[in-house]
Each structure stands twice: as structure tokens, then as C-alpha cells.
Amino acid sequence: MPSYTPPTRDMQFVLHDVLRISQTDTPGYAELDPEFTSAVLDEAGRLASEVLAPLNTVGDTEGCRLENGVVRTPEGFREAFEQVKAGGWPGIDLPEEFGGQNMPYIMGTAVGEMFSGANQAFTMYQGLTHGAASAILAHGTDAQKATYLPRMTACDWTGTMNLTEPHCGTDLGLMRTKAEPRDDGSYAITGQKIFISSGEHDMAENIIHLVLAKIPGGPEGIKGVSLFIVPKFLVNEDGSLGARNGVSCGKIEEKMGIHGNATCVMNYDGATGYLLGEMHKGMRAMFTMMNEARIGVGMQGLAQAEIAYQNALAYARDRLQGRAVTGAENPDGPADPLIVHPDIRRSLMDQKSFIEGARAFLLCGSQMIDQSHRGKDAQAEGMVSLLTPVIKGFLTDEGFDMTILAQQIYGGHGYIEEWGMSQYARDARIAMIYEGANGVQALDLVGRKLAQDGGKHVMAFFETVKTFLKENEDNEALRADFLDPLKAASKDLQQAGMFFMQNGMKNPNAALAGSYDFMHLFGHVCLGLMWAHMGKACHEALGNGTTDRAFHEAKLATGRYYMARRLPATKMHLARIESGADTVMALTADQF
Ligand SMILES: Cc1cc2nc3c(=O)[nH]c(=O)nc-3n(C[C@H](O)[C@H](O)[C@H](O)COP(=O)(O)OP(=O)(O)OC[C@H]3O[C@@H](n4cnc5c(N)ncnc54)[C@H](O)[C@@H]3O)c2cc1C
């Protein structure tokens, strides 16, 4: 039976030893001292490991069922949802005025990683609600905020995002769902949306759908798209629930993973919708939700890697196969545990060094979101915008790869459902696809984000790396293991950026053929930077006589592994980028 141990110790290390959150001037951070964050994370971790994790296999095997238009969630989900609500977790970082706890976003990320690691499918009901609430918060009228936000913050009403249609997922300008204005200021929404996560279920009194649709007569393509609030039950003036709206779930999809989350075909038959934000500026409003969701999906990549790794590690310590090449390590037993073998170590170190680097990256990104939202820091806002596709694309690709490595440690047993490893790989797989498939994230990074605001944000990123290297140039303990590899990798990234600048205009295919490699190159440099920061924090802790020597020494060794064995991937990515588009585009479509 797989188990989940909340990574509280590691989170505390990143929050306090690396990011030093309570010493920064970001509004709301002064309260986040180690005792406070530890209390929050312990409580969230208990819920994750004791309530949500045991339901993960149940959700996978039982799945959701559509009965008479109502989706039944797996056994135990409703009760667990009530516990999550009772703890106030859905509104952890939403404003107090709407019933939230107003903690910084970084705390929501740490808690979210635990919940997602324990049970991704379950956590999505709450995650999408959070995203929808954020969009209403950013773009809603005062009346809309007052009507929806208190109930959504509490998750009495959950939320969804409706973009995808049968003939379009990436190219949303092709959308056909229409919104016809009515005399009372509302709109009649008609069309079909597919693949809608948490679209229908039995855990909430109401479901608030955020739906993209086109108002007839508006501009063509994506410029004519607006965003609407479409409640499952209409809401009366006094806040009570009224008539059932013209939206229904036509079908739930059979799919590869996240079986506990209902993926629905949603039919809108003249459903009443209310404009959210400005007319024809729907993508702008939806991006509030999508950007948040992209960070959340990046987190899912990390979270699935973590739980898969935890179980693979336990198996590697337990399973006896073969002898260590350097002599028996378990001489009284029939064989040594798997963990003695270098190739198993390689796999475990790949996983561990990714997970810990990714956690630091995600928490650092969340800190930037707080600096941007709470601190009104424009540079942080630009950096978040630049790094969002990297967080989404790199962490989900790598996160999935790590679940496969973890599965491999189980040999044949990894392929057998009983052991649970297949579920992690299946659940992690979707994160590479939804919220914009990873190829599209790479496109966004190279096609839009690099040149955004005259390339200011990518220059600021390089400056951050340069400043760190300069500030620590006399640090002998860091130089060979951390600083030199980071410097080399950052140079590869700059060279790749230069290649796009020199070639992108005259040959756009050259830039786009290298975009996926660039996203990974960028991701490795980000994790390399995080590891350099963590290496520094560990040396300081060891120098100051830490009481947790084993933790800091293991962390340093893991960082050295990343810098020596994973970071050199930047060279390969650079070589591919610099080879341009010739070999990629050499065949005509019918030569394949
Ligand atoms: C389980 C599940 C849950 C989902 N939940 C939601 C949800 O809650 N709400 C919602 O609205 N949608 C949801 N989706 C839909 C998901 O976001 C889309 O499937 C995804 O964005 C891709 O769209 P598509 O499937 O139409 O693929 P397409 O757009 O047809 O793309 C196919 C492939 O081509 C690539 N591609 C497309 N255009 C380009 C280009 N210009 N350059 C290079 N490559 C390109 C893509 O990267 C992709 O790999 C969900 C999907 C699934 C499977």
C-alpha cells in the first residue's frame, strides 16, 4: 500500500534557510516565522497523509460515475471534502473580507503541494475553485464578488474553467460557443465545452462555471472572446439558490489517470451567463485563472514526483536483489537491498535532486507572486510572467519522467496496479497536456515571453544569476561544486537566447524548432540557481554548527549531484537549438 509523508522538513528549509521569508519586507511575510509555518504545514500534512492519501487509490479504482445527470465522486471524497472545508484550507490565501485566511500565496503553494501529492484528482476540485475565485476577484464587479466569493472561498460552491471545445483547445480563436445579449444585461450561452475538470459532481451546492464565448458581431478570432460566469443554479438576490440553469453534463470521459476527478462534456443550452471583466477581453480575464493554474499544474509535476519517489525509496531499501559489487552489505540476508546498486542510486538521485530543486524553484516563484501582488513589485511581476511557462512545462515534463524512474525501481511490480506506482505516472501525465500543452508553453516562452517588454525580464533573470555569482565569488566552498557549473549553464542559456535573437526574425522556424529545448535549458538553469542558493544555505548552517547535520550534508551531496549530473544537459539543449530548423523541417508532410 503506497504511503505519503509530508515533506515538511524540506519546505521549512526552503522557506526559512534559503528564502528567509520572515525577514523580507513582502507584506504579510513578517508573520511567517518558522513556528507559524511549521504549525500550518504540520496540520496540512496530517490531513494530506491521513485523509487524502488513503483515498488516492480509491479514487483511481472507483472513478466518477454519471447517474441521471449527476456525477458521483468516489467513496469517501465527500467526507474528505468537508474536512478540507472545515479546516479553511480552500481559502488559505484568499482575502479575509470574503472569508479567507489571507495568508501569502507561498503558503497556499506549500499546502497545495502536500494535498496534490497525496491526492491530485481530489485536490483539483478545490484548485479550480481557487483559480475561478481569483479571476472573479481580479475582474468581477463588487456585486459579483459579494455574490460568489464568500461561497467559493469556503468551497460550498466550486468553480471550473471552460475553454476547450471539440475542435479547439490551443487555437481558441476558433471557438464557437456564443453569448447572446439579453435585455436584462445577462447573456444566453449556447455551445459545447469538453474536457472540463470538476465540471459536475456531488460535493458542492453549486458550481460556478467560467466560460469563454463569443458575442455575435464582435471581432473575429481570439479578439472576440469574452468571459462569463455561468452558475449551475442561478443565484437569487438574497444569495439563496434559484432555478437550475441551462447547463448540464452530457458525459464524463474515460481517461488514463486522475480518475477521481470528473472530466466533463458540458452542454450550454441558452444558459444564463454574466459578463466577467470587459467585453471581448475574455482571454485577459481568463489568463488570471490560467496563469495561476499553470503554476498549480507545475506543482502537480513536483507533487507526483515526490510521492512516487517516497515509495520507490522505501521499496529500494526493502527489496532484496543481488549483491553490492563492492561486497555484501546485508551478509546475513539472502541478498542486498536494491539501494546498494549504483544504477538504482542514479535513479534515486535523479529523483531527489529534481524534487528538492523543483520545490525551491516553485516556492521561490510563489514568493515572486507575493512580491508582485502584495508588494506591487513590477520586476517580480515580469519575472513571474517569464518563468510561468518554465514552471509549467519543465516541472511537469521532469515530474512525469521521475514517476517513470520511480516505477522502474519496482521492476515488474511497478507495472502492476496493486503497488500504486502506475497511478503516479498516469496521474502525472495529464499535467504535461492541460493548461496549455507543454509544446505551447515552450512557444509562449520563446515566441512571447523572451521579447516581452523589450527583453527586460530575461535580462533581469541573467542579472540575478550574475549578481549571485559575483556576490559569492570568494566562497571557496561553493565555487567548484556550485558556482562554476551554474556559470557555464547560464552562459549556455544566454547563448541560446542570442541564437534566437540573431535568427528568429529571418527564420522563425529556427526559433520555434528550438523552443522546447530552450524551455528545458531554462528550467535546468533555474534549478541550478536554486541548488546554488541551497548549497550556500547548507554551508552556512554547517558552519554555524547546525543541529541537523545529516540533513544539511545530504542536501549538499544532492545539490552536487544535480550540478554534476543533471545540469550539463544545458549543453545538449544548446547544441540542438543551434542546429536550427533545417533537420527538423527537412521532410515534406507526406515524406513522413
Ligand atoms: C483530463 C483533462 C482535463 C482537462 N481539463 C480542462 C479544463 O478544466 N478546462 C478546459 O478548458 N480544458 C481542459 N482540458 C483541455 C486541455 O487544456 C486541452 O486538451 C489542451 O489545451 C490541448 O488542446 P487540444 O486537446 O485541443 O489539442 P490541440 O490544440 O489540438 O493540440 C494538439 C497538439 O499540438 C500542439 N500544438 C497546437 N498548436 C501548436 C502550435 N501552434 N505550435 C506547436 N504545437 C502546437 C499542442 O502542444 C498539442 O501537443 C483538459 C484535458 C484533459 C485531457
The ligand as an ORCA input file, in Angstrom:
! r2SCAN-3c Opt
* xyz 0 1
  C      -8.118     15.288    -18.271
  C      -8.226     16.607    -18.920
  C      -8.678     17.709    -18.202
  C      -8.826     18.943    -18.813
  N      -9.361     19.998    -18.112
  C      -9.714     21.125    -18.796
  C     -10.481     22.148    -18.161
  O     -10.791     22.079    -16.977
  N     -10.879     23.207    -18.911
  C     -10.565     23.332    -20.237
  O     -10.965     24.299    -20.855
  N      -9.820     22.388    -20.853
  C      -9.400     21.297    -20.175
  N      -8.671     20.318    -20.799
  C      -8.282     20.507    -22.185
  C      -6.784     20.784    -22.356
  O      -6.443     22.011    -21.798
  C      -6.500     20.679    -23.861
  O      -6.646     19.310    -24.216
  C      -5.116     21.190    -24.216
  O      -5.034     22.577    -24.007
  C      -4.735     20.888    -25.659
  O      -5.781     21.192    -26.536
  P      -6.267     20.096    -27.584
  O      -6.513     18.839    -26.853
  O      -7.376     20.652    -28.378
  O      -5.013     19.867    -28.507
  P      -4.613     20.709    -29.803
  O      -4.796     22.148    -29.574
  O      -5.247     20.110    -30.981
  O      -3.042     20.439    -29.850
  C      -2.521     19.151    -30.190
  C      -1.006     19.177    -30.039
  O      -0.463     20.113    -30.955
  C       0.344     21.054    -30.279
  N       0.138     22.368    -30.900
  C      -1.014     23.024    -31.099
  N      -0.783     24.202    -31.681
  C       0.530     24.300    -31.870
  C       1.400     25.290    -32.412
  N       0.943     26.437    -32.903
  N       2.725     25.034    -32.421
  C       3.221     23.896    -31.935
  N       2.447     22.923    -31.401
  C       1.131     23.125    -31.362
  C      -0.076     21.026    -28.841
  O       1.018     21.334    -27.977
  C      -0.523     19.588    -28.649
  O       0.544     18.778    -28.275
  C      -8.466     19.085    -20.181
  C      -7.978     17.987    -20.899
  C      -7.881     16.764    -20.294
  C      -7.406     15.593    -21.110
*
